[in-house]
Amino acid sequence: MSSRETINTTKLIKFLMKLNDSEFRMVRHMFYTANTIRDFIFEFKITKEEFCKELCIPYVKYDHYIKGAWNFTLDDISHIQHYIMRKQIEKIGDIDLMPLAEDGKD
């Protein structure tokens, strides 16, 4: 968003006020998922090509994903979360995620 863009808040308010509770929760979920994706892309400097390849989505659907204009399925969310976690683990480096018990025994 640039300082030259105008935001029609009246239009946004009308849109939001027409939503029922279920629609509002869905919009919130879609924006939350899109925000998570955008933060991830920014933090790890993920290219459009890499993102689309990793999630097996066509390039034309990229903008839908990053703007939340997508009906994210549980599979979609699972793949996104897996990709984010894998990149975070790669960033941390070689770590041992296993032994949960201090003595190494279950």
N, CA, C and O atoms as a DFTB+ gen file, in Angstrom:
424 C
 N C O
     1  1       0.846      -1.168       0.000
     2  2       0.000       0.000       0.000
     3  2       0.892       1.232       0.000
     4  3       1.843       1.328       0.776
     5  1       0.577       2.151      -0.863
     6  2       1.349       3.387      -0.907
     7  2       0.510       4.524      -0.327
     8  3      -0.696       4.384      -0.127
     9  1       1.159       5.630      -0.066
    10  2       0.451       6.780       0.502
    11  2      -0.488       7.409      -0.524
    12  3      -1.344       8.217      -0.162
    13  1      -0.339       7.051      -1.790
    14  2      -1.183       7.609      -2.843
    15  2      -2.487       6.839      -3.018
    16  3      -3.421       7.323      -3.656
    17  1      -2.543       5.661      -2.458
    18  2      -3.764       4.874      -2.569
    19  2      -4.822       5.418      -1.616
    20  3      -4.520       5.860      -0.508
    21  1      -6.047       5.374      -2.068
    22  2      -7.137       5.745      -1.185
    23  2      -7.865       4.472      -0.772
    24  3      -7.961       3.508      -1.532
    25  1      -8.362       4.498       0.428
    26  2      -9.079       3.344       0.956
    27  2     -10.517       3.768       1.178
    28  3     -10.804       4.712       1.914
    29  1     -11.402       3.054       0.531
    30  2     -12.821       3.344       0.674
    31  2     -13.336       2.600       1.901
    32  3     -13.856       1.489       1.794
    33  1     -13.185       3.222       3.061
    34  2     -13.592       2.571       4.303
    35  2     -15.103       2.369       4.368
    36  3     -15.575       1.422       4.997
    37  1     -15.857       3.245       3.729
    38  2     -17.314       3.080       3.704
    39  2     -17.681       1.779       3.009
    40  3     -18.557       1.046       3.469
    41  1     -17.016       1.500       1.915
    42  2     -17.249       0.254       1.173
    43  2     -16.878      -0.954       2.026
    44  3     -17.608      -1.945       2.052
    45  1     -15.747      -0.876       2.723
    46  2     -15.317      -1.967       3.585
    47  2     -16.283      -2.185       4.742
    48  3     -16.613      -3.321       5.083
    49  1     -16.725      -1.101       5.334
    50  2     -17.669      -1.202       6.451
    51  2     -18.976      -1.845       5.994
    52  3     -19.519      -2.705       6.687
    53  1     -19.478      -1.437       4.846
    54  2     -20.716      -2.026       4.317
    55  2     -20.544      -3.525       4.091
    56  3     -21.423      -4.319       4.426
    57  1     -19.409      -3.898       3.523
    58  2     -19.138      -5.318       3.292
    59  2     -19.139      -6.094       4.611
    60  3     -19.802      -7.124       4.728
    61  1     -18.402      -5.600       5.593
    62  2     -18.310      -6.285       6.877
    63  2     -19.646      -6.363       7.603
    64  3     -19.960      -7.381       8.220
    65  1     -20.413      -5.321       7.533
    66  2     -21.694      -5.287       8.236
    67  2     -22.737      -6.216       7.618
    68  3     -23.712      -6.575       8.278
    69  1     -22.544      -6.601       6.374
    70  2     -23.480      -7.518       5.713
    71  2     -23.185      -8.985       6.043
    72  3     -23.990      -9.865       5.737
    73  1     -22.050      -9.242       6.658
    74  2     -21.666     -10.615       6.969
    75  2     -22.431     -11.139       8.176
    76  3     -22.630     -10.429       9.162
    77  1     -22.857     -12.400       8.079
    78  2     -23.398     -13.028       9.285
    79  2     -22.213     -13.552      10.097
    80  3     -21.070     -13.464       9.650
    81  1     -22.476     -14.089      11.267
    82  2     -21.390     -14.506      12.162
    83  2     -20.498     -15.566      11.533
    84  3     -19.276     -15.501      11.660
    85  1     -21.096     -16.541      10.857
    86  2     -20.307     -17.611      10.225
    87  2     -19.434     -17.064       9.105
    88  3     -18.275     -17.457       8.967
    89  1     -19.987     -16.158       8.305
    90  2     -19.204     -15.549       7.226
    91  2     -18.057     -14.716       7.791
    92  3     -16.945     -14.736       7.263
    93  1     -18.338     -13.984       8.868
    94  2     -17.288     -13.188       9.491
    95  2     -16.154     -14.075       9.984
    96  3     -14.983     -13.758       9.775
    97  1     -16.494     -15.190      10.642
    98  2     -15.457     -16.108      11.122
    99  2     -14.665     -16.689       9.956
   100  3     -13.452     -16.870      10.062
   101  1     -15.332     -16.980       8.853
   102  2     -14.638     -17.507       7.677
   103  2     -13.688     -16.459       7.090
   104  3     -12.551     -16.773       6.740
   105  1     -14.157     -15.224       6.985
   106  2     -13.295     -14.147       6.475
   107  2     -12.086     -13.971       7.384
   108  3     -10.963     -13.813       6.907
   109  1     -12.317     -13.999       8.690
   110  2     -11.211     -13.874       9.654
   111  2     -10.201     -15.005       9.461
   112  3      -8.993     -14.771       9.477
   113  1     -10.696     -16.222       9.279
   114  2      -9.826     -17.377       9.046
   115  2      -9.029     -17.212       7.747
   116  3      -7.830     -17.489       7.710
   117  1      -9.698     -16.763       6.692
   118  2      -9.026     -16.578       5.401
   119  2      -7.931     -15.515       5.506
   120  3      -6.840     -15.692       4.965
   121  1      -8.222     -14.405       6.205
   122  2      -7.222     -13.353       6.372
   123  2      -6.074     -13.799       7.266
   124  3      -4.916     -13.465       7.017
   125  1      -6.399     -14.549       8.298
   126  2      -5.348     -15.067       9.185
   127  2      -4.390     -15.962       8.397
   128  3      -3.171     -15.840       8.520
   129  1      -4.951     -16.858       7.589
   130  2      -4.115     -17.765       6.792
   131  2      -3.281     -16.977       5.793
   132  3      -2.091     -17.245       5.631
   133  1      -3.892     -16.015       5.127
   134  2      -3.151     -15.184       4.166
   135  2      -2.042     -14.396       4.861
   136  3      -0.941     -14.270       4.324
   137  1      -2.325     -13.869       6.049
   138  2      -1.319     -13.120       6.796
   139  2      -0.154     -14.020       7.199
   140  3       1.005     -13.614       7.123
   141  1      -0.465     -15.232       7.625
   142  2       0.584     -16.204       7.972
   143  2       1.462     -16.483       6.758
   144  3       2.687     -16.529       6.871
   145  1       0.839     -16.669       5.603
   146  2       1.582     -16.927       4.365
   147  2       2.461     -15.728       4.018
   148  3       3.636     -15.897       3.690
   149  1       1.906     -14.528       4.089
   150  2       2.674     -13.324       3.738
   151  2       3.863     -13.121       4.678
   152  3       4.960     -12.786       4.230
   153  1       3.647     -13.322       5.975
   154  2       4.748     -13.198       6.934
   155  2       5.843     -14.210       6.635
   156  3       7.028     -13.881       6.680
   157  1       5.450     -15.430       6.331
   158  2       6.396     -16.498       6.002
   159  2       7.199     -16.152       4.751
   160  3       8.423     -16.280       4.739
   161  1       6.511     -15.718       3.705
   162  2       7.178     -15.351       2.444
   163  2       8.183     -14.228       2.682
   164  3       9.298     -14.262       2.162
   165  1       7.778     -13.228       3.476
   166  2       8.664     -12.099       3.771
   167  2       9.866     -12.537       4.601
   168  3      11.002     -12.177       4.291
   169  1       9.619     -13.311       5.652
   170  2      10.698     -13.719       6.555
   171  2      11.742     -14.584       5.857
   172  3      12.942     -14.407       6.066
   173  1      11.286     -15.512       5.035
   174  2      12.214     -16.455       4.403
   175  2      12.549     -16.090       2.959
   176  3      13.243     -16.838       2.270
   177  1      12.055     -14.940       2.503
   178  2      12.332     -14.450       1.150
   179  2      12.004     -15.532       0.096
   180  3      12.809     -15.845      -0.782
   181  1      10.804     -16.076       0.227
   182  2      10.335     -17.127      -0.673
   183  2       9.857     -16.493      -1.967
   184  3       9.085     -15.534      -1.942
   185  1      10.304     -17.017      -3.086
   186  2       9.850     -16.511      -4.374
   187  2       8.487     -17.113      -4.717
   188  3       8.079     -18.134      -4.164
   189  1       7.810     -16.458      -5.631
   190  2       6.517     -16.959      -6.108
   191  2       6.686     -18.363      -6.680
   192  3       5.871     -19.251      -6.432
   193  1       7.751     -18.547      -7.446
   194  2       8.006     -19.843      -8.066
   195  2       8.227     -20.939      -7.026
   196  3       7.673     -22.032      -7.141
   197  1       9.044     -20.640      -6.007
   198  2       9.323     -21.632      -4.969
   199  2       8.052     -21.969      -4.185
   200  3       7.774     -23.137      -3.912
   201  1       7.289     -20.942      -3.830
   202  2       6.062     -21.156      -3.069
   203  2       5.084     -22.042      -3.848
   204  3       4.540     -23.007      -3.311
   205  1       4.876     -21.705      -5.096
   206  2       3.938     -22.464      -5.928
   207  2       4.418     -23.902      -6.150
   208  3       3.618     -24.838      -6.147
   209  1       5.711     -24.064      -6.340
   210  2       6.256     -25.409      -6.544
   211  2       6.086     -26.266      -5.290
   212  3       5.651     -27.415      -5.368
   213  1       6.432     -25.697      -4.136
   214  2       6.353     -26.445      -2.875
   215  2       4.927     -26.862      -2.535
   216  3       4.707     -27.947      -1.996
   217  1       3.959     -26.006      -2.848
   218  2       2.563     -26.296      -2.501
   219  2       1.771     -26.866      -3.670
   220  3       0.573     -27.126      -3.558
   221  1       2.459     -27.056      -4.793
   222  2       1.822     -27.634      -5.994
   223  2       0.582     -26.841      -6.403
   224  3      -0.481     -27.407      -6.657
   225  1       0.740     -25.532      -6.460
   226  2      -0.362     -24.696      -6.930
   227  2       0.075     -23.965      -8.199
   228  3       1.249     -23.619      -8.332
   229  1      -0.843     -23.726      -9.127
   230  2      -0.485     -22.978     -10.333
   231  2      -0.196     -21.516     -10.003
   232  3      -0.753     -20.964      -9.054
   233  1       0.681     -20.896     -10.794
   234  2       1.055     -19.500     -10.559
   235  2      -0.158     -18.580     -10.503
   236  3      -0.162     -17.610      -9.745
   237  1      -1.178     -18.870     -11.290
   238  2      -2.357     -17.993     -11.326
   239  2      -3.117     -18.007     -10.003
   240  3      -3.920     -17.107      -9.756
   241  1      -2.888     -18.997      -9.149
   242  2      -3.560     -19.068      -7.847
   243  2      -2.744     -18.421      -6.727
   244  3      -3.231     -18.302      -5.603
   245  1      -1.527     -18.009      -7.015
   246  2      -0.644     -17.417      -6.011
   247  2      -1.288     -16.210      -5.328
   248  3      -1.320     -16.133      -4.100
   249  1      -1.800     -15.270      -6.125
   250  2      -2.420     -14.075      -5.548
   251  2      -3.630     -14.426      -4.699
   252  3      -3.905     -13.762      -3.699
   253  1      -4.357     -15.469      -5.093
   254  2      -5.496     -15.909      -4.291
   255  2      -5.020     -16.350      -2.901
   256  3      -5.645     -16.023      -1.892
   257  1      -3.923     -17.085      -2.857
   258  2      -3.385     -17.564      -1.582
   259  2      -2.935     -16.417      -0.691
   260  3      -3.298     -16.366       0.484
   261  1      -2.144     -15.492      -1.242
   262  2      -1.561     -14.449      -0.401
   263  2      -2.552     -13.356      -0.034
   264  3      -2.278     -12.550       0.855
   265  1      -3.701     -13.316      -0.704
   266  2      -4.736     -12.339      -0.351
   267  2      -5.881     -12.966       0.431
   268  3      -6.816     -12.272       0.832
   269  1      -5.812     -14.277       0.650
   270  2      -6.860     -14.941       1.412
   271  2      -8.101     -15.222       0.602
   272  3      -9.132     -15.594       1.164
   273  1      -8.031     -15.056      -0.696
   274  2      -9.186     -15.270      -1.566
   275  2      -9.232     -16.726      -2.034
   276  3      -9.350     -17.022      -3.223
   277  1      -9.136     -17.592      -1.081
   278  2      -9.082     -19.024      -1.370
   279  2      -9.819     -19.759      -0.274
   280  3      -9.710     -19.396       0.897
   281  1     -10.564     -20.780      -0.631
   282  2     -11.246     -21.594       0.366
   283  2     -10.253     -22.658       0.825
   284  3     -10.240     -23.772       0.302
   285  1      -9.425     -22.307       1.804
   286  2      -8.364     -23.192       2.267
   287  2      -8.948     -24.458       2.894
   288  3      -9.730     -24.398       3.843
   289  1      -8.551     -25.596       2.344
   290  2      -8.967     -26.877       2.909
   291  2      -7.997     -27.257       4.021
   292  3      -6.951     -26.629       4.185
   293  1      -8.347     -28.274       4.774
   294  2      -7.423     -28.755       5.800
   295  2      -6.121     -29.238       5.171
   296  3      -5.048     -29.057       5.745
   297  1      -6.213     -29.850       3.996
   298  2      -4.993     -30.275       3.291
   299  2      -4.129     -29.076       2.927
   300  3      -2.911     -29.110       3.108
   301  1      -4.753     -28.009       2.413
   302  2      -4.000     -26.799       2.071
   303  2      -3.269     -26.263       3.304
   304  3      -2.073     -25.975       3.251
   305  1      -3.992     -26.135       4.396
   306  2      -3.414     -25.597       5.625
   307  2      -2.309     -26.506       6.149
   308  3      -1.278     -26.031       6.623
   309  1      -2.529     -27.811       6.060
   310  2      -1.517     -28.768       6.501
   311  2      -0.239     -28.626       5.683
   312  3       0.857     -28.632       6.243
   313  1      -0.368     -28.500       4.373
   314  2       0.811     -28.348       3.514
   315  2       1.532     -27.039       3.801
   316  3       2.761     -26.998       3.843
   317  1       0.770     -25.975       3.997
   318  2       1.371     -24.676       4.309
   319  2       2.136     -24.754       5.629
   320  3       3.284     -24.316       5.709
   321  1       1.500     -25.313       6.669
   322  2       2.144     -25.420       7.975
   323  2       3.394     -26.300       7.919
   324  3       4.404     -25.991       8.551
   325  1       3.322     -27.387       7.168
   326  2       4.486     -28.272       7.031
   327  2       5.644     -27.523       6.375
   328  3       6.788     -27.627       6.817
   329  1       5.345     -26.777       5.334
   330  2       6.360     -26.007       4.625
   331  2       6.985     -24.961       5.552
   332  3       8.204     -24.795       5.566
   333  1       6.161     -24.262       6.317
   334  2       6.661     -23.254       7.255
   335  2       7.554     -23.901       8.308
   336  3       8.650     -23.411       8.581
   337  1       7.095     -24.990       8.895
   338  2       7.881     -25.666       9.934
   339  2       9.206     -26.184       9.389
   340  3      10.237     -26.073      10.053
   341  1       9.185     -26.748       8.184
   342  2      10.416     -27.263       7.589
   343  2      11.429     -26.142       7.376
   344  3      12.613     -26.313       7.663
   345  1      10.968     -24.991       6.872
   346  2      11.880     -23.868       6.653
   347  2      12.412     -23.324       7.983
   348  3      13.575     -22.927       8.068
   349  1      11.570     -23.304       9.017
   350  2      12.023     -22.828      10.327
   351  2      13.077     -23.765      10.904
   352  3      14.063     -23.309      11.484
   353  1      12.876     -25.071      10.749
   354  2      13.856     -26.042      11.243
   355  2      15.154     -25.921      10.461
   356  3      16.233     -25.998      11.048
   357  1      15.070     -25.732       9.145
   358  2      16.275     -25.537       8.328
   359  2      17.034     -24.289       8.792
   360  3      18.264     -24.280       8.819
   361  1      16.295     -23.243       9.155
   362  2      16.919     -21.997       9.609
   363  2      17.661     -22.193      10.928
   364  3      18.745     -21.644      11.123
   365  1      17.077     -22.973      11.828
   366  2      17.694     -23.232      13.130
   367  2      18.967     -24.053      12.973
   368  3      19.965     -23.818      13.654
   369  1      18.911     -25.005      12.076
   370  2      20.077     -25.853      11.850
   371  2      19.842     -27.255      12.361
   372  3      18.699     -27.683      12.518
   373  1      20.908     -27.960      12.616
   374  2      20.852     -29.355      13.031
   375  2      20.429     -29.442      14.495
   376  3      21.207     -29.138      15.398
   377  1      19.189     -29.859      14.712
   378  2      18.696     -30.014      16.079
   379  2      18.103     -31.404      16.250
   380  3      17.635     -32.014      15.288
   381  1      18.125     -31.886      17.455
   382  2      17.553     -33.194      17.772
   383  2      16.179     -32.962      18.363
   384  3      16.052     -32.455      19.478
   385  1      15.141     -33.336      17.609
   386  2      13.778     -33.109      18.059
   387  2      13.230     -34.259      18.879
   388  3      12.131     -34.151      19.423
   389  1      13.958     -35.351      18.982
   390  2      13.399     -36.504      19.632
   391  2      13.561     -36.468      21.142
   392  3      12.910     -35.605      21.730
   393  1      14.306     -37.248      21.832
   394  2      14.063     -37.575      23.235
   395  2      13.191     -36.583      23.998
   396  3      13.560     -35.427      24.208
   397  1      12.018     -37.078      24.405
   398  2      11.111     -36.284      25.205
   399  2      11.382     -36.444      26.691
   400  3      11.164     -35.520      27.474
   401  1      11.862     -37.630      27.075
   402  2      12.190     -37.891      28.486
   403  2      13.643     -37.516      28.722
   404  3      14.482     -37.667      27.834
   405  1      13.939     -37.029      29.914
   406  2      15.302     -36.608      30.239
   407  2      16.309     -37.758      30.203
   408  3      17.465     -37.570      29.822
   409  1      15.867     -38.929      30.597
   410  2      16.792     -40.062      30.631
   411  2      16.826     -40.831      29.307
   412  3      17.533     -41.831      29.182
   413  1      16.057     -40.354      28.322
   414  2      16.047     -41.021      27.012
   415  2      15.121     -42.222      26.955
   416  3      15.017     -42.876      25.917
   417  1      14.446     -42.521      28.064
   418  2      13.513     -43.650      28.094
   419  2      12.077     -43.118      28.063
   420  3      11.797     -42.026      28.557
   421  1      11.190     -43.895      27.482
   422  2       9.778     -43.481      27.433
   423  2       9.105     -43.677      28.755
   424  3       7.917     -43.383      28.894
